[in-house]
Amino acid sequence: MDKLVVHGGRPLTGTLHVGGSKNTALPLMAAAVLADGATTIHNIPVLQDVATFANVIRVTGCTVDWNPDDDPNTPESITIDASGIHHFEAPYDLVKKMRASFYMLGALLGRGGKARVSLPGGCAWGPRPVDLHIEGMKALGAEIREEGGYVIAEAPGGRLKGGRMRFEPVSVGATINVLLAAVTAEGETVLENTAAEPDVVVFGQMLQAMGAQIDGLGTDTIMVQGVERMNPVEFTNCPDRIELGTYMIAAALATPPGETLTITGAQPEHLGPDFTERFRETGVPFEFDGDVVRVTGVETVRPVSIETAPYPGFATDLQAQWTVLMAQADGPSTVRDTVYTDRFKHVPELRRLGADLQVKGDTVEVAGRNGRPLSGATVMSTDLRASVSLVLAGMVAEGTTNVLRVYHLDRGYERIEHKLQGAGVDIAREQYDEANAEGVPA
């Protein structure tokens, strides 16, 4: 497997470039399945999730043209030609790798009125995350049964009917999936308590460009007037707001006092007001200038407690990174996650580096720096955002940090070691033997 080796203490300066949004790219790719023709999407990040979803789409008979080069700062494009679609299935061996593959349920129902999509798995008890998606399809008239770990859905007469659905709780994934199905359903669909994230808005804008009749994007109620067919388009993905937030936090941690890190290719308004205001309260100077963000290093970071919430609240995808920043702050703070209340697998690994953290329910109590610098160690990635938090911690830790299982990181951060190297960080990708690695269970 691959690991990242980080030698701490090097200043983060110069420029970092934000790639295309992962959380938007995958829904845009699913939307391309709705059109009878070739759709080209620009600013697609070079990520493992994109490669996986491209293979999911190919199974259906669509052709996918995606040939990224080796330059981490070159925007990439993907072309999906869905004119040859004939196999309305998303198989388990691919869906199990990435939950977003379940978007094929709405895409295939919207395109052909039928779908056979594997359940993602991983939910041993309680309501499954996909249950809300399935209820949305039923609200549009789909007849659904589960068989052999697959959701088998059909629209009577070959086309869904408009309906009404209220999402409880609010869900980005379910909002996207039901929209995929609703845009070609006969009649009007009303979706209530919908997600307002920029990922959903930009996705909806591509559907509108394809001919969908949608009102209410960015609000909690979306109305759709179904159309008979969707058209292929050329569309540009938005920048990744989570990558931007991660780089801003990295600058607050590792950019020397008085020096500036420049972040290009950004869309700062997508961060949301809560993150922007909490970051301002840390005392770290920053400015937005079009698609450029400049962050200036400081001697001391003020402690700022946060709570995650659906957009426009503080993004749950930034709470692990914020925990690292607060571990270096001048005083105690708390990090509470109200979206995923047990999303703290990074905490034991950060404690291995010396961070003074305690988990109590849905909250991490962070003691702050307290004169105790972080020290390098071998740590293990457990998920996408946890893995980048370990890289950030390694950047400011004394000595060497080995971050294992970085395949999690590769799902959402485009060639991050190359970008950080260009901004002065001493980081390298190396292979290691999983069976003999320190800290990895046998």
C-alpha positions as CSV (number, residue, x, y, z in Angstrom):
1,M,0.0,0.0,0.0
2,D,0.9,3.6,-0.2
3,K,1.7,5.9,2.7
4,L,2.6,9.6,3.0
5,V,5.8,10.4,4.8
6,V,5.7,14.0,6.3
7,H,8.8,15.7,7.8
8,G,7.3,18.4,10.0
9,G,8.4,21.9,10.5
10,R,8.7,23.1,6.9
11,P,6.9,26.4,6.2
12,L,3.9,26.4,3.9
13,T,4.3,29.3,1.5
14,G,3.7,30.1,-2.2
15,T,0.6,28.9,-4.0
16,L,-1.9,26.0,-3.8
17,H,-4.5,25.4,-6.5
18,V,-8.0,24.2,-5.7
19,G,-9.3,21.4,-8.0
20,G,-12.8,20.7,-9.1
21,S,-15.4,19.6,-6.5
22,K,-15.5,15.9,-5.9
23,N,-18.9,16.1,-4.2
24,T,-20.3,17.9,-7.3
25,A,-18.4,16.0,-10.0
26,L,-20.1,12.6,-9.2
27,P,-23.7,14.0,-9.4
28,L,-22.8,15.8,-12.6
29,M,-21.5,12.5,-14.1
30,A,-24.8,10.8,-13.0
31,A,-26.8,13.6,-14.7
32,A,-25.0,12.9,-18.0
33,V,-26.6,9.4,-18.0
34,L,-30.0,11.1,-18.5
35,A,-29.2,12.5,-22.0
36,D,-29.3,10.7,-25.3
37,G,-25.9,11.9,-26.5
38,A,-22.4,13.0,-25.4
39,T,-22.1,15.4,-22.4
40,T,-18.7,17.0,-21.6
41,I,-18.0,18.2,-18.0
42,H,-14.9,20.3,-17.4
43,N,-12.9,20.8,-14.2
44,I,-13.2,17.2,-13.1
45,P,-10.7,16.3,-10.3
46,V,-8.3,13.4,-10.8
47,L,-9.6,11.2,-8.0
48,Q,-10.1,7.5,-7.3
49,D,-13.8,8.2,-6.8
50,V,-14.1,9.6,-10.3
51,A,-12.4,6.6,-11.8
52,T,-14.7,4.3,-9.8
53,F,-17.8,6.1,-10.9
54,A,-16.7,6.2,-14.5
55,N,-16.5,2.4,-14.4
56,V,-20.0,2.2,-12.8
57,I,-21.3,4.2,-15.7
58,R,-19.5,2.1,-18.3
59,V,-21.3,-1.0,-17.1
60,T,-24.6,0.4,-18.4
61,G,-23.2,0.7,-22.0
62,C,-22.3,4.3,-21.9
63,T,-18.9,5.3,-23.1
64,V,-16.7,7.4,-20.9
65,D,-13.7,9.3,-22.2
66,W,-11.4,10.4,-19.4
67,N,-7.6,10.5,-19.8
68,P,-6.1,12.7,-17.1
69,D,-2.4,13.8,-17.4
70,D,0.2,14.1,-14.7
71,D,-0.1,17.8,-14.0
72,P,-1.9,18.4,-10.7
73,N,-2.8,22.0,-11.7
74,T,-4.3,21.2,-15.1
75,P,-8.1,21.1,-15.2
76,E,-9.4,17.8,-16.7
77,S,-12.5,17.1,-18.7
78,I,-14.7,14.0,-19.0
79,T,-17.1,13.1,-21.8
80,I,-19.9,10.7,-21.2
81,D,-21.9,9.4,-24.2
82,A,-25.1,7.8,-22.9
83,S,-26.6,7.1,-26.4
84,G,-25.7,3.4,-26.2
85,I,-27.1,2.7,-22.7
86,H,-28.7,-0.7,-22.5
87,H,-27.8,-2.4,-19.2
88,F,-29.7,-0.6,-16.4
89,E,-27.6,-2.0,-13.5
90,A,-24.9,-0.9,-11.0
91,P,-23.2,-4.0,-9.7
92,Y,-22.1,-4.7,-6.2
93,D,-18.4,-5.1,-6.9
94,L,-18.3,-1.4,-7.9
95,V,-21.0,0.1,-5.7
96,K,-19.4,-1.3,-2.6
97,K,-16.3,0.9,-3.2
98,M,-18.2,4.1,-3.1
99,R,-21.7,5.0,-1.7
100,A,-22.2,7.7,-4.3
101,S,-22.6,5.0,-6.9
102,F,-26.1,4.7,-5.6
103,Y,-26.9,7.8,-7.6
104,M,-27.4,5.4,-10.4
105,L,-30.8,4.5,-9.0
106,G,-32.2,7.9,-9.8
107,A,-30.2,8.3,-13.0
108,L,-31.3,4.9,-14.5
109,L,-34.9,5.4,-13.4
110,G,-34.9,8.9,-14.9
111,R,-33.4,7.7,-18.1
112,G,-35.2,4.4,-18.8
113,G,-37.8,3.8,-16.1
114,K,-35.9,0.8,-14.6
115,A,-32.9,0.1,-12.5
116,R,-31.1,-2.7,-10.6
117,V,-28.6,-1.1,-8.2
118,S,-26.6,-2.8,-5.5
119,L,-27.1,-1.7,-1.9
120,P,-23.8,-0.1,-0.8
121,G,-23.7,-2.2,2.4
122,G,-22.1,-1.2,5.7
123,C,-25.2,-0.5,7.7
124,A,-25.7,-3.2,10.3
125,W,-28.5,-1.6,12.3
126,G,-30.9,1.3,12.3
127,P,-32.2,3.2,9.3
128,R,-29.9,2.9,6.4
129,P,-28.7,6.0,4.6
130,V,-30.2,4.8,1.4
131,D,-33.7,4.4,2.8
132,L,-34.5,8.0,2.2
133,H,-33.4,7.6,-1.4
134,I,-35.7,4.6,-1.8
135,E,-38.7,6.4,-0.2
136,G,-38.1,9.3,-2.7
137,M,-38.4,6.9,-5.6
138,K,-41.5,5.4,-4.2
139,A,-43.0,8.9,-3.9
140,L,-42.5,9.2,-7.7
141,G,-44.5,6.0,-8.3
142,A,-41.6,3.5,-8.6
143,E,-42.3,-0.1,-7.7
144,I,-39.3,-1.3,-5.6
145,R,-38.3,-4.6,-4.2
146,E,-35.0,-5.8,-2.7
147,E,-33.6,-9.0,-3.9
148,G,-30.2,-10.5,-3.3
149,G,-28.7,-7.3,-2.0
150,Y,-30.0,-5.3,-4.9
151,V,-32.7,-2.6,-5.2
152,I,-34.8,-3.4,-8.2
153,A,-37.0,-0.5,-9.3
154,E,-39.5,0.0,-12.1
155,A,-41.7,2.8,-13.2
156,P,-45.1,1.5,-14.3
157,G,-45.6,2.2,-17.9
158,G,-41.9,3.1,-18.3
159,R,-42.1,6.6,-16.8
160,L,-42.3,7.9,-13.2
161,K,-45.0,10.3,-12.1
162,G,-44.6,13.5,-10.3
163,G,-45.1,13.4,-6.5
164,R,-44.2,14.9,-3.2
165,M,-41.4,14.0,-0.8
166,R,-40.2,15.5,2.4
167,F,-36.6,14.6,3.5
168,E,-36.3,13.8,7.2
169,P,-33.5,14.5,7.9
170,V,-32.2,16.8,5.2
171,S,-29.9,14.8,2.9
172,V,-27.6,16.0,0.2
173,G,-27.4,12.5,-1.4
174,A,-31.1,11.8,-1.3
175,T,-31.9,15.3,-2.7
176,I,-29.6,14.6,-5.6
177,N,-30.8,11.1,-6.3
178,V,-34.5,12.0,-6.3
179,L,-33.9,15.0,-8.5
180,L,-32.2,12.7,-11.0
181,A,-35.4,10.7,-11.2
182,A,-37.9,13.6,-11.0
183,V,-36.6,15.7,-13.9
184,T,-38.2,13.3,-16.4
185,A,-41.2,12.2,-14.3
186,E,-44.6,13.1,-15.7
187,G,-46.1,16.1,-14.0
188,E,-45.0,18.2,-11.0
189,T,-42.7,17.0,-8.2
190,V,-42.4,19.0,-4.9
191,L,-39.4,18.2,-2.7
192,E,-39.4,19.6,0.8
193,N,-36.6,20.1,3.4
194,T,-34.1,19.8,0.6
195,A,-30.3,20.3,0.9
196,A,-29.0,23.7,0.0
197,E,-25.3,22.9,-0.4
198,P,-23.5,24.4,-3.4
199,D,-23.0,20.8,-4.6
200,V,-26.7,20.5,-5.0
201,V,-27.2,23.9,-6.6
202,V,-24.5,23.5,-9.2
203,F,-25.8,20.0,-10.0
204,G,-29.3,21.4,-10.4
205,Q,-27.9,24.1,-12.7
206,M,-26.5,21.4,-15.0
207,L,-29.9,19.7,-15.0
208,Q,-31.4,23.1,-16.0
209,A,-28.9,23.5,-18.8
210,M,-29.9,20.0,-20.0
211,G,-33.6,21.1,-20.2
212,A,-34.9,20.4,-16.8
213,Q,-37.6,22.7,-15.3
214,I,-36.5,23.3,-11.7
215,D,-37.3,26.1,-9.3
216,G,-36.1,26.6,-5.8
217,L,-32.4,25.5,-6.0
218,G,-30.6,26.6,-2.8
219,T,-33.8,26.7,-0.8
220,D,-35.5,24.1,1.3
221,T,-38.2,23.5,-1.3
222,I,-37.5,22.5,-4.9
223,M,-40.3,22.2,-7.5
224,V,-39.8,20.2,-10.7
225,Q,-41.9,20.1,-13.8
226,G,-41.0,16.9,-15.6
227,V,-39.8,17.0,-19.2
228,E,-39.9,14.1,-21.7
229,R,-36.2,14.1,-22.5
230,M,-32.9,15.7,-21.4
231,N,-30.3,17.1,-23.8
232,P,-26.5,16.6,-23.8
233,V,-24.5,19.7,-22.7
234,E,-21.1,21.1,-22.0
235,F,-20.8,22.2,-18.4
236,T,-18.0,23.3,-16.0
237,N,-17.8,21.9,-12.5
238,C,-17.3,24.3,-9.5
239,P,-14.1,24.4,-7.4
240,D,-14.0,22.1,-4.3
241,R,-15.0,24.1,-1.2
242,I,-13.7,21.5,1.2
243,E,-10.3,21.5,-0.4
244,L,-10.3,25.3,-0.1
245,G,-11.2,25.1,3.6
246,T,-8.6,22.5,4.1
247,Y,-5.9,24.7,2.6
248,M,-7.0,27.7,4.6
249,I,-6.6,25.7,7.8
250,A,-3.3,24.4,6.6
251,A,-2.1,28.0,6.1
252,A,-3.2,28.9,9.6
253,L,-1.2,26.0,10.9
254,A,2.0,26.1,8.9
255,T,2.5,29.5,7.2
256,P,5.1,31.6,9.0
257,P,3.9,34.7,10.8
258,G,3.7,37.6,8.4
259,E,4.0,35.4,5.3
260,T,1.1,34.6,2.9
261,L,-0.2,31.5,1.3
262,T,-2.1,32.2,-2.0
263,I,-4.9,29.8,-2.9
264,T,-6.0,29.9,-6.5
265,G,-9.0,28.5,-8.5
266,A,-11.3,29.0,-5.5
267,Q,-15.0,29.9,-5.1
268,P,-14.9,31.4,-1.6
269,E,-18.7,32.1,-1.3
270,H,-19.2,28.3,-1.4
271,L,-17.5,28.0,2.0
272,G,-20.6,29.4,3.7
273,P,-20.8,32.2,6.3
274,D,-20.3,30.0,9.3
275,F,-16.9,28.7,8.3
276,T,-15.7,32.1,7.2
277,E,-16.8,33.8,10.5
278,R,-15.3,31.1,12.7
279,F,-12.0,31.3,10.7
280,R,-12.0,35.1,11.2
281,E,-12.4,34.6,15.0
282,T,-9.1,32.7,15.1
283,G,-7.3,35.9,14.4
284,V,-5.7,34.5,11.2
285,P,-5.9,37.3,8.5
286,F,-7.4,36.3,5.1
287,E,-8.8,38.0,2.1
288,F,-11.0,36.9,-0.8
289,D,-10.2,38.4,-4.2
290,G,-12.3,36.8,-6.9
291,D,-11.1,33.2,-7.3
292,V,-8.0,33.9,-5.1
293,V,-7.8,33.5,-1.4
294,R,-4.8,34.8,0.6
295,V,-4.1,33.6,4.2
296,T,-1.4,35.2,6.3
297,G,0.4,33.3,9.1
298,V,0.2,34.4,12.7
299,E,2.2,33.7,15.9
300,T,-0.9,32.5,17.9
301,V,-4.2,31.0,16.8
302,R,-7.1,31.9,19.0
303,P,-9.3,29.0,20.2
304,V,-12.8,28.9,18.5
305,S,-15.4,26.3,19.2
306,I,-17.6,25.1,16.3
307,E,-20.7,23.0,15.6
308,T,-21.2,21.4,12.3
309,A,-24.6,21.8,10.5
310,P,-26.1,21.4,7.1
311,Y,-25.2,24.2,4.7
312,P,-24.9,27.2,5.2
313,G,-23.5,25.9,8.6
314,F,-20.0,24.6,9.3
315,A,-19.3,21.6,7.0
316,T,-18.9,18.3,8.7
317,D,-16.2,17.6,6.1
318,L,-14.0,20.2,7.7
319,Q,-14.4,19.3,11.4
320,A,-11.4,16.9,11.5
321,Q,-9.1,19.5,10.0
322,W,-10.5,22.1,12.4
323,T,-9.7,19.8,15.3
324,V,-6.0,19.8,14.3
325,L,-6.1,23.6,14.1
326,M,-7.6,23.9,17.6
327,A,-5.0,21.4,18.9
328,Q,-2.5,24.1,18.1
329,A,-4.6,27.0,19.4
330,D,-3.8,29.1,22.4
331,G,-6.4,27.7,24.8
332,P,-9.3,25.1,25.0
333,S,-12.2,24.7,22.5
334,T,-14.8,22.2,21.5
335,V,-15.6,20.6,18.1
336,R,-19.2,19.3,18.0
337,D,-20.5,17.3,15.0
338,T,-24.3,17.4,14.7
339,V,-24.4,15.9,11.3
340,Y,-22.4,12.7,11.9
341,T,-22.3,12.4,15.7
342,D,-19.6,9.7,15.8
343,R,-17.3,10.9,13.1
344,F,-14.2,11.0,15.4
345,K,-12.0,8.1,14.2
346,H,-9.2,10.6,13.6
347,V,-9.0,11.5,17.3
348,P,-7.1,8.4,18.6
349,E,-4.6,8.9,15.7
350,L,-4.1,12.6,16.5
351,R,-3.6,11.6,20.1
352,R,-0.7,9.4,19.0
353,L,0.9,12.6,17.7
354,G,0.4,14.3,21.1
355,A,-2.8,16.2,20.6
356,D,-4.7,16.6,23.9
357,L,-8.2,15.5,22.8
358,Q,-11.2,13.9,24.6
359,V,-14.4,12.6,22.9
360,K,-17.6,13.1,24.9
361,G,-20.7,12.0,22.9
362,D,-20.9,14.1,19.8
363,T,-18.2,16.5,20.9
364,V,-14.4,16.6,21.0
365,E,-12.9,18.6,23.8
366,V,-9.6,20.2,22.6
367,A,-7.2,21.4,25.3
368,G,-5.1,23.4,22.8
369,R,-1.4,23.6,22.5
370,N,-0.5,24.2,26.1
371,G,3.2,24.3,25.3
372,R,3.1,20.7,24.0
373,P,4.2,20.5,20.4
374,L,3.0,17.5,18.3
375,S,5.5,14.8,17.7
376,G,5.8,12.6,14.6
377,A,4.5,9.0,14.8
378,T,3.0,6.4,12.6
379,V,-0.7,6.9,12.2
380,M,-3.5,5.2,10.2
381,S,-6.1,6.8,7.9
382,T,-9.6,5.7,8.6
383,D,-11.6,7.8,6.2
384,L,-11.2,10.7,3.7
385,R,-11.3,13.7,5.9
386,A,-9.6,12.0,8.8
387,S,-6.6,11.2,6.6
388,V,-6.1,14.8,5.5
389,S,-6.2,15.9,9.2
390,L,-3.3,13.5,9.9
391,V,-1.3,15.1,7.0
392,L,-2.0,18.6,8.4
393,A,-0.9,17.4,11.9
394,G,2.3,15.9,10.4
395,M,3.1,19.2,8.8
396,V,3.5,20.9,12.1
397,A,4.7,17.9,14.2
398,E,8.3,17.6,15.3
399,G,10.1,14.8,13.4
400,T,8.6,12.4,10.9
401,T,5.0,11.3,10.5
402,N,4.0,8.2,8.5
403,V,0.3,8.3,7.4
404,L,-0.7,4.8,6.4
405,R,-3.7,3.7,4.1
406,V,-3.8,6.9,2.1
407,Y,-6.1,5.3,-0.4
408,H,-8.7,7.1,1.7
409,L,-7.0,10.4,0.9
410,D,-6.8,9.6,-2.8
411,R,-10.6,9.5,-2.9
412,G,-11.0,13.2,-2.3
413,Y,-7.7,15.1,-2.6
414,E,-6.2,15.5,-6.0
415,R,-2.5,14.6,-6.0
416,I,-2.2,16.4,-2.7
417,E,1.5,15.5,-2.1
418,H,2.5,17.2,-5.3
419,K,0.6,20.3,-4.5
420,L,2.0,20.5,-1.0
421,Q,5.6,19.8,-2.2
422,G,5.2,22.8,-4.5
423,A,4.3,25.0,-1.5
424,G,7.3,23.9,0.6
425,V,6.1,20.9,2.5
426,D,8.5,18.0,2.9
427,I,6.1,15.2,2.0
428,A,6.6,12.1,-0.2
429,R,4.5,9.1,-1.2
430,E,6.1,5.7,-0.5
431,Q,5.0,2.1,-0.6
432,Y,4.9,-0.1,2.5
433,D,4.1,-3.6,3.6
434,E,0.8,-3.6,5.3
435,A,1.4,-6.8,7.1
436,N,4.6,-5.4,8.8
437,A,3.6,-1.8,9.3
438,E,3.7,-0.3,12.9
439,G,0.2,0.4,14.2
440,V,-1.7,-1.7,11.7
441,P,-3.7,-4.6,13.2
442,A,-2.7,-8.1,12.0
